[in-house]
Structures are given as structure tokens and as C-alpha cells.
Amino acid sequence: MATRAELTEIFGAEGVISLPRSEATAAGLSEDDARVLCDVGFPAELPVIFSLDVPGDPSAFSLVPVDTGADITKVLCLGGPSGNSEMRYCLDMEDGYVILLTLGRQPAAEIINSTVDAFVEFLYRYGLRLKHIASADDRQADEYTKQLRQYLAERDPQAFAEEDTWWNMIFDRLLGKEF
């Protein structure tokens, strides 16, 4: 599990944002989810992959009602892919999953991580990857990326369970594969 100190080392003190404990309590977050969101935090920006400041609504850390067809459930918006106004990472507060919610005419949701803790770990490791490959050649970068994919798949197998999952598509793109 990534720690606040590890995130700060990669993203800087100003680059790690946390949810205030009072907001976590008011939202009704579980203790485990509140600990990650309040004590560990998120990178404010991770090129292409993640941003707390995405265009449009909903904004990060806002509660979003989602019609599941059988029920209306609330999810907590965590941010979205950088510059993308139609996708949001959200915490399913009932089941603890992190989903990628696609907004717009045909809303859709995909589970991308089994816990918010795993999601933060993925973001941290992706940021660490950017740092490590900055001075690497293509072969070294690909090898590091393959090893990272394997590590993350062991950490959260559900994130890579199907060929067309979000994280599989991200890593396929990093490795120059079409998707």
C-alpha cells in the first residue's frame, strides 16, 4: 500500500491532496476508505491517467447519485483522466470498488480496482514508473512496464481479469500495442 510519504516523494507536498476527515464522515465513508482518502491522499495530477481537477461536473470528492436500474446508489467522485469531461473515477461506497464512470448519452461503469487502496497504489506505481523511465531507453522502459503490470496484477487481479479492462488498455498502450 502506498503511503502519504511515498506519494509526497514522487508528487511533492503540494501535489498530494486529501479529503478532510469531516467530509469523509459526512459522506458516510467506511473507516478503511476514509483512512486512504484522508490520511494517504491522491496525486493532484498524473499526466493522462488522473487528475483531481477535471473539466465539468461532478468535481472530485462530490457525491454522485447513480441509477443502477434497480436502485439509486451514491458514489464518491475521485477525479478523472486528465482533461476528460466525460469520465470519472468513483468510489462505490457500498461495495468499496473504484469504478470508471462514463457520463453522457450512454452512461456506463466499469470496475477498475477492487479497493480505493489498490487504486492509490496503482496511481503511485504509475508515477514511480514515469520517474524511473525518464532516463531509460525503450527496451528498459518496456521491461520496467511489463514488471509493473505483473506486480499490479498480483496486487489486484480483478483490475486485469479481462483483456479489455481499463488497466489492461492503459498498459497495452504503454507497451505500444493496439487496443
C-alpha positions as CSV (number, residue, x, y, z in Angstrom):
1,M,0.0,0.0,0.0
2,A,1.3,3.4,-0.9
3,T,1.8,5.8,2.0
4,R,1.5,9.6,2.1
5,A,5.3,9.9,2.4
6,E,5.8,7.8,-0.8
7,L,3.2,9.9,-2.7
8,T,4.9,13.1,-1.4
9,E,8.3,11.9,-2.5
10,I,7.0,11.4,-6.1
11,F,4.5,14.3,-6.4
12,G,5.7,16.8,-3.8
13,A,3.9,18.0,-0.7
14,E,1.6,20.4,-2.7
15,G,0.9,17.6,-5.3
16,V,-0.8,15.2,-2.8
17,I,-4.4,16.1,-1.9
18,S,-6.5,14.6,0.9
19,L,-10.2,14.6,1.7
20,P,-10.9,16.4,5.0
21,R,-11.9,13.9,7.7
22,S,-15.1,15.9,8.4
23,E,-16.2,15.4,4.7
24,A,-15.4,11.7,4.9
25,T,-17.5,11.3,8.0
26,A,-20.4,13.4,6.5
27,A,-20.3,11.3,3.3
28,G,-20.5,8.1,5.3
29,L,-17.3,6.5,4.1
30,S,-16.1,3.3,5.7
31,E,-13.1,3.6,8.1
32,D,-10.8,1.9,5.6
33,D,-11.8,4.2,2.7
34,A,-11.6,7.3,4.9
35,R,-8.1,6.4,6.1
36,V,-6.9,6.2,2.5
37,L,-8.7,9.3,1.3
38,C,-7.9,11.4,4.4
39,D,-4.5,10.1,5.6
40,V,-2.8,8.9,2.4
41,G,-4.5,11.1,-0.3
42,F,-4.1,11.2,-4.1
43,P,-1.8,12.8,-6.5
44,A,-3.4,16.0,-7.7
45,E,-2.2,15.3,-11.3
46,L,-0.7,12.4,-13.0
47,P,-0.3,13.0,-16.8
48,V,-3.1,11.5,-18.9
49,I,-4.1,8.9,-16.2
50,F,-5.5,11.0,-13.3
51,S,-6.5,14.5,-12.3
52,L,-8.4,15.8,-9.4
53,D,-9.2,18.9,-11.5
54,V,-11.2,17.6,-14.4
55,P,-13.5,19.8,-16.6
56,G,-17.2,19.8,-15.8
57,D,-19.2,18.1,-13.2
58,P,-19.0,16.2,-11.0
59,S,-15.9,17.5,-9.2
60,A,-13.6,15.5,-7.1
61,F,-14.9,14.4,-3.7
62,S,-18.5,15.1,-4.6
63,L,-21.3,12.6,-4.0
64,V,-22.9,11.4,-7.2
65,P,-26.3,9.6,-7.4
66,V,-26.1,6.7,-9.9
67,D,-29.2,4.9,-11.2
68,T,-28.3,1.2,-11.4
69,G,-31.6,0.2,-12.8
70,A,-32.7,-1.5,-9.6
71,D,-31.7,1.3,-7.2
72,I,-30.2,4.7,-6.9
73,T,-26.8,4.5,-5.2
74,K,-24.3,7.1,-4.3
75,V,-20.7,7.1,-5.4
76,L,-17.9,9.5,-4.4
77,C,-16.1,11.1,-7.3
78,L,-12.4,10.8,-7.0
79,G,-11.3,12.7,-10.2
80,G,-10.9,11.5,-13.7
81,P,-8.5,11.0,-16.6
82,S,-6.7,14.3,-17.3
83,G,-8.7,16.7,-19.4
84,N,-11.6,14.3,-19.8
85,S,-15.0,15.8,-19.1
86,E,-16.9,12.5,-19.8
87,M,-15.1,10.1,-17.4
88,R,-14.8,10.0,-13.7
89,Y,-13.1,7.6,-11.2
90,C,-15.6,7.0,-8.4
91,L,-15.7,5.0,-5.2
92,D,-18.7,2.7,-4.9
93,M,-19.3,3.4,-1.2
94,E,-21.5,0.3,-0.7
95,D,-19.1,-2.3,-2.2
96,G,-15.8,-0.5,-1.9
97,Y,-14.9,-0.8,-5.6
98,V,-13.3,2.0,-7.7
99,I,-15.2,2.3,-10.9
100,L,-14.7,4.3,-14.1
101,L,-17.9,6.1,-14.7
102,T,-18.6,7.2,-18.3
103,L,-21.0,10.1,-18.4
104,G,-23.1,11.4,-21.3
105,R,-25.8,9.9,-23.5
106,Q,-25.0,6.3,-22.7
107,P,-23.7,6.2,-19.2
108,A,-21.6,3.2,-18.3
109,A,-19.5,2.0,-15.4
110,E,-16.6,-0.4,-15.2
111,I,-14.9,-1.7,-12.0
112,I,-11.3,-0.8,-12.3
113,N,-9.9,-1.6,-8.9
114,S,-11.2,-3.8,-6.0
115,T,-10.5,-1.1,-3.4
116,V,-9.6,2.6,-3.2
117,D,-6.3,1.5,-1.5
118,A,-5.4,-0.6,-4.7
119,F,-6.4,2.4,-6.9
120,V,-4.0,4.7,-5.0
121,E,-1.3,2.1,-5.2
122,F,-1.8,1.9,-9.0
123,L,-1.5,5.7,-9.3
124,Y,1.6,5.8,-7.1
125,R,3.3,3.0,-9.1
126,Y,2.4,4.7,-12.4
127,G,4.0,7.9,-11.1
128,L,7.0,5.9,-9.9
129,R,7.2,4.4,-13.4
130,L,7.4,7.9,-15.0
131,K,10.3,8.8,-12.8
132,H,12.2,5.5,-13.5
133,I,11.8,5.6,-17.2
134,A,12.8,9.2,-17.7
135,S,16.3,8.3,-18.4
136,A,15.7,4.7,-19.7
137,D,15.9,3.5,-23.3
138,D,12.8,1.9,-24.9
139,R,13.8,-1.6,-24.1
140,Q,14.4,-0.7,-20.4
141,A,11.2,1.2,-20.2
142,D,9.2,-1.7,-21.7
143,E,10.8,-4.2,-19.3
144,Y,10.0,-1.9,-16.3
145,T,6.4,-1.5,-17.6
146,K,6.0,-5.3,-18.0
147,Q,7.3,-5.9,-14.5
148,L,5.0,-3.2,-13.1
149,R,2.0,-4.8,-14.9
150,Q,2.8,-8.1,-13.3
151,Y,3.2,-6.6,-9.9
152,L,-0.1,-4.7,-10.1
153,A,-1.9,-7.8,-11.5
154,E,-0.8,-9.7,-8.4
155,R,-1.9,-6.9,-6.2
156,D,-5.3,-6.5,-7.7
157,P,-6.1,-9.4,-10.1
158,Q,-9.6,-8.1,-10.8
159,A,-8.1,-5.0,-12.5
160,F,-6.6,-7.2,-15.2
161,A,-9.2,-10.0,-15.2
162,E,-10.4,-9.3,-18.7
163,E,-8.5,-8.3,-21.8
164,D,-10.4,-5.1,-22.3
165,T,-10.2,-3.7,-18.7
166,W,-9.1,-0.1,-18.2
167,W,-5.7,-1.0,-16.8
168,N,-5.0,-3.6,-19.5
169,M,-5.8,-1.0,-22.1
170,I,-3.5,1.5,-20.4
171,F,-0.6,-0.9,-20.2
172,D,-1.2,-2.1,-23.8
173,R,-0.9,1.5,-24.9
174,L,2.3,2.0,-22.8
175,L,3.8,-1.1,-24.5
176,G,2.8,0.1,-27.9
177,K,0.0,-2.4,-28.5
178,E,-3.2,-1.5,-30.2
179,F,-6.5,-1.7,-28.3
